[in-house]
Amino acid sequence: MYEQGRLMFLYAETPVHAGSGSGVAGIDLPIQRERFTNLPILQPSGLKGALREFFENGKGLLPGHLDPEIFTIFGPDERKASENAGALCIEEARLLLFPVRSLKGVFAYTTCPIVLRRFYRDLEVLKHLGQDLIGSPLPDWLSLTTESIPDDQVWTIKPAEISECKILSHSEKITLEEFTFTAVPKGQVSSLAEWLDSKLSGVTLDLAARLAVMSDNTFRDFVEFSTEVITRTRIDDEKGTVVKGALWTEEHLPRESVLYCLLLSCKPLKSGVTGLSTADEVLNYITNNTTPALRPAYLWLGGNQTVGRGLVHVVFS
């Protein structure tokens, strides 16, 4: 059904609260997570809604306006939902890089083999659809997808560039949060840093200085226990005290997090819109629009946007 695909990176400029409802543990309002890995995700319904809102605002549409381009790409609204599906498919956003506090260099961008393995599989899907981001010969970093990294190690950039690594201490150790790991320089990590920098154009991550690849177990622990948790209250205007019961905690993906998702398109199921007759034209409308107001460089995702949450930088590859 789907004929074309693109990769969309999401770089968190501010903390992001894509909530999953009320929690049953210590956090009242946790973020969305994949059930069997507990890795943070962003559900595709929220991503699609944010993209649709961006294009509706960019076109200056009033609420309730029936726009044929929007309906062709995203599908009709609830008034005509049964007429046809949209030509655009948005998958869930998956975590690729997670920032963790570091004793040296302030913070590190962390990832692990299972995350990279799933990322590679998604790149293979795009290759099948004619969008080859891997290239030939295969980059060295792909070997990281099958590595078994000990829990007490963190892999960093290769020895020739080790002086550039900001998170490495003089004793060849890396301290993340309150845990100390043995640093093992690897050329594959340098390859990954270079490859990601080339794809994330317009976003300065300084990956060569901060990238750290760790075991699956260690990464899972960090993304479970090192997210940003904020306590909020509501004050009674007359008394100046907290309203009874109005004290709660919210979990956020920290700023500097990097996620990605796949955008897939098919030939529009409802024809008749000029310039939107093929799957490729649908994706170009989203990722390479000639109208400046319709180029999504930034999106607002999740809740609490009026208090500065949810701003992400968008990069298409």
N, C-alpha and C positions, 0 to 999 in steps of 0.2 A: 504493500500500500504506500509506504513512504519511500520517496525517490531521492531526496536530498537531505543533507544534514550539516550542521555547524556546531562548533563548540562555543559555549558562552561561559566565561570566567566571571566570578563575582568576588570583588575585593571589598571587605568591610571597612568603610571609612569611619563608621561609628558602631558601637555595639548593636547587635541585631537580636530582637526578641520575636522569633517566630514561635508562638506559643502552642502548646498541645493540650491546653485546658488545665483543670485543677490537678495538682500533684497529690500523691499519697505518701510521699517521704518528707524530707526536711524542707523542700522548696515548694512554695504554694503554686507558683506558675512556672513550670519547667519548659524548656524548649523542645522542639520536635526532634525525635531520635528514631533511628532504625531499630526495630524491636530486638533482633537477634544479635546485633553487634553493639548496640547502644551508641553508635556514632551519630553525631548531629547531622540532620538533613533539613532541607527546606522543601515542603510539599509543593508539587507542581501547580496546584490550584492557586496558591498564593503568588507564585511567579507569573503565571499566565494572567492573573488579575492585575498585577502591577504593570506588566507590559501593555496590556490592553488599556489601562488607565492612562499610561504615558502617551500612547498614540491618540487616544481620544482627546486628551488635553492639548497635544501638539497640533491637532487639527481644529482646535477651538470648538469642539462639539458641545452642545448643550445637553443636559440630562434628558434621556429619552429619544435623542436624535437617532434616526435610522441611517447609518452610514454604510454603503455597499462594500467599501474596502475593508472596514473593520469586521463586518459580518462575514466576508469571504475568508479572511485570515483566522479570526478568532471564533467564529460562529455567531449565530444570532443571540439576542438576549432572551430572557425568559418568555417574552411575548410570542416569539416565533421559534422557540428552541427545537421544535420537532421538524422544522423544515430541512435543515442540513447541518452537518458537523463542519467545524472550521478546518482549514487546510494546514494549520500549524499544530504540532505536538510538542509539548515541553515536558521533559522528564524531570524528576526530582533533582534538586541540587545536592551534590555530595561533597563532603569535606575533603580537601586536598592538602592544605597546609594549616596548621594550628599553632598560634603563638603561645610560647611558654616563657615565663619569667626566668632569666638567667643571671647568675652571679656576675659573669663577665659579659659585657656587650648589651646589657639591659634585657634583651629577649632573643629567643631563637624561633625560627620557623621549623616546626617538626612535622614529620610524616612517617610512614611505616610501609613494609612490603605489601600488606593486604590492601591498603589504600592505593598504592601504585599499581598493583595487579589489576584491580577493578578499573582504575583509570585507563590502563592499557587496553583492557577489553572494550571500553567505551570508544577509544580511539580506533579500534579495529572495526567497530560498527560504522564509524564515519568513513573509514577507508572503503568499506563495502559499498557505501553510498557515493563514492567518488571524491571524498574529501580526505586526502592522505596527509595527515599532519606529522606522521612519523618519519617518512622519507626513507631513502636508501643511500648508504648502508644503515642498518639499524643503529640507533644511538646506544652508547655503552650503558646508560642508566636503566635500560630494560632488564638487565641482569638483576637489579635490585628487587624485581617483582618475585623472584624465586629464592631469595636469600633467607637464611634463618639467622637472625641477629640475636646474640645473647642479651638477656634482660639487663645486664650490667654494663653494656656498651652503647655508645652513640657513634654513628659513623659520620664523618665530616669530609671536607674537601681534601684533595690529594696533597701529599707532602710538599710538592713544588710550590703550592699556593698557601701553605698552612699559615704563613705570616699574615695573610688577609683575614683569617678566621677570627672574628671578634668575640666569639663565645668560648674560646679555648683558653684555659689558664696555663701558667708556666709549667705546671706539673703534668701536662698532658691529660688533664681532667676537665670535665664539663659539669657544672652544677646547675641543674634546672629545678626550680622551686627549692625544696630542701634535700634533693637527692643528687648524689654525685655519681657520675658515670665515667668509665674509661673511654677516652676519645680514640677512635681508630680511623685514620685518614684513608679515604677510598677515592679512586679516580671516577667511579660511577656516580658519586655524589656531586663531583664537579660537573660531570656531564649533565646531570639532572638540573643543576642550578643554571647552567648555560641554556639548556633547552627551554626551561620555564621562562627565563628572562626574555628569550626571543619571542615567545608567544604572548606574554603579558605586556605588550607594548603600551606605553603611556602610564604604567604603574612601576614606580621605583621600589623594589623589594630588597635590594642588596643581598640576594640569596647566597652569593659566594661567601659572604661574611657570616651568614646566620643560619644556613640550612643544616638541619640535623636529622638523620634517618635513624630511627630506633626500632626496637622490637614491637611486634603487634600488641603484646600485653602491656608494655610500658605506655605506648601511645593511647591505648584504650583507657588506661588509668588517668592519664592527663586530661583527655577530653571529657571524662566523667567528673573529675574533681577540681579542674582548673578553669572552668568557665567563670564568667563574671556573674556574681549573685548580688543583687541590689535589694536593700530593704527600703520599702516605701511606706509612708503614712498619710493620713488625711487629717488635717487640723480643723477643729471646731472654731469658727470665726469668732464666736462670742466668748468662749472660754480660753482660747489659745492653747488648748490641750488636744491630744490625739482622740479622735472619735472612737468610741468603744467598738472594738472589732476591726478597726480600719488600720491594721498593721499587717503587711504581707511582704513576701519575698518574690523577686522575679529573677529568672535565669536568662542570661544573654550570651550569645556567641561574642567573644571579645573582638574589638577592632583589630585589624591586621589579619583576621582569618581569611583564607582563600578557598572558595568553593567553585564548583563547575557543574554544568548541566548540558545535556544535548538538546538542540533544537532540530526537529525533524519536520519535513513538509511533504505534502502530496499534491497532486493536481487538484485545484479547487473543485469541490463537488457541485458548486453552483457557478456556472459560467456567466459571462456577460460584463465583467469588470475589466476595463482596458488596463493592460499592464500587469494583470494578475491571472494569467491563463495557464501558467506552468508552475511546478513545484519550485523551480529555481527562482522564478520571479517572486514567489511568496517569501522565500528566505532573504532575497535581496532587499525586499521592502523593509524587513526587520533589521537586517545587519548592515546594509549599505545604502540607505535611503539618500536620495539627492537633496531632499528638503532638510535644512539644518534643524528645524524644530522637531523632526521625526528621526533623529539619530540618538538613540538611548545611551548616552555616556554614563548616566547615573539613574538609579532607581531607588524608590523607597519601599522597603519590604518589612513585613511583620507589623507589630503593634508599637504603641508609644511614640509615634512619629512626631507628635507635638512637643515632646521633651527630647528630641534629637536622636531618637533611636531608628535604626534601619536604613541608613544611607549606604549604598554600595556602589562601587565603581564597576561598570560593565565593560568587558573587553571580549570581542568576538574573534574567533580564529577559524 
